[in-house]
């Protein structure tokens, strides 16, 4: 409990409440005296020892509710054990069921705590495991809700998710070796996969719950507000910033016909023109430049971990669609889907909803950048030309799949410019399943955008003076 109180003090500090080391020690001693049986008394003890100003009481109450309440509820989807589900649904019967239950009881003690809790549907134990794993992470570094995906993956690693997956796969193999029919093994495998998916979802919800307590609420400025909370004036301000960026990109891609720069020297016409006076003085003749037709291809990740950033950047895509003659828009999670027609035919809100709500690609799969990039390159490389600017929007977190960086290399060789817009800060690149350090080497330029303010500044980075 002392460790939890120390961590809670850090949460209060992150939210602007002044808590000294001596006050944390007082809170720990007082909590040990009253115990945890009565939650209201425990709350009063912490508030008395940690809060000195009246204006901090609301912050304390909100942080306490999120930090000390509802951890077990996070795992409420896991309400039954694997054996109980199989028995109730009648999927395996008779001798096969008896043999399955016996073998699982024999193998159960060898499993890790997380694997055991997942198989038993033990919500209290799962909450305890993930609470202990939380103490191993430095959640004080969480500055934005868009980091939820990153910290969720770190939490699962700290809780032993990789080991649990390996053990449960070995359990299936062992059941097969001990004579369980293939149909029974398939049923067990399906239920195990569903249980692990529920654990992963619960881990993400737990990080979101922790983030609610740690991250300061918006102060009312447009920069920090989520897209769906913006007023009409703020939406107009955002659209103005997006259009400014798009116009600057457009200016970079289109060679203006008014430009004083000439084309290459036309030797034949120069000699012919200067024949009447012997070429003194020589008047050169240049080839006329052909105006380029701008082409932009946008590939945007719409998975849960970057959903907020995706909506903001899809507004950017929508604006590009209206400014450029030829723009193609794609979204991906694991598969790739084209949404160009949505952006041409629908209003901005409807177009973004269609792009992010699973109309074009499945949102149930885990992010797989390597697969999506390989698929996109295989299907679309033929349409990429030296006039095409390719923009990729995403955090580059690949869930430890093959990164397929060769796909970016092929795109870079074929296109005019390859830009990657990442919603995750650079210090987090390369940690966990992040492939951004690898991907950034294959792009002409990479930039970080995790707020409206960043989006407003990005034009200066993409379009050097």
Helices and strands as residue ranges (DSSP letters): H 2-14, H 21-34, H 39-50, G 54-56, H 57-68, G 72-75, H 82-89, H 94-108, H 113-120, H 123-135, G 139-141, G 145-147, H 148-159, H 161-177, H 182-214, G 227-229, H 232-253, H 267-274, E 295-301, G 304-306, H 307-323, E 326-332, E 336-338, H 340-345, H 348-356, H 369-380, G 381-383, E 388-393, H 405-414, E 417-422, G 426-428, H 436-441, E 445-448, H 452-462
